[in-house]
Amino acid sequence: MSESDSTSLDALPTEGARPELADLDGWTTSRLVELFIADHDTVTRALAAAAPELTAAADLIAAQLAGGGRLIY
C-alpha cells in the first residue's frame, strides 16, 4: 500500500481514531459490553440504510461469478 493509499484510508470514518476510547483498557466489563451493543446498533442501522445498494452489489457479483468471474477483495 502506498503512502497516498494510507492517507486516503485515514479519511474514512471506519479507520479514524476514537479519542474517547483512549482509556479502553481500564473500562469495566459492563461498560465495554454497553459500547459493543451501541456500536453494533450503529452498524445495523447503517446496513439497513444501505440495503438497496448492498442488494444490487450482491446481485451483480453473483451474476459475474455465474459467468466465470472472480471476486477479489
Protein Blocks (a to p, Z undefined) as FASTA:
>chain_A
ZZklmmmmmmpmklpccfklmmmmmpcfklmmmmmmmmmmmmmmmmmmmmmmmmmmmmmm
mmmmmnopacdZZ
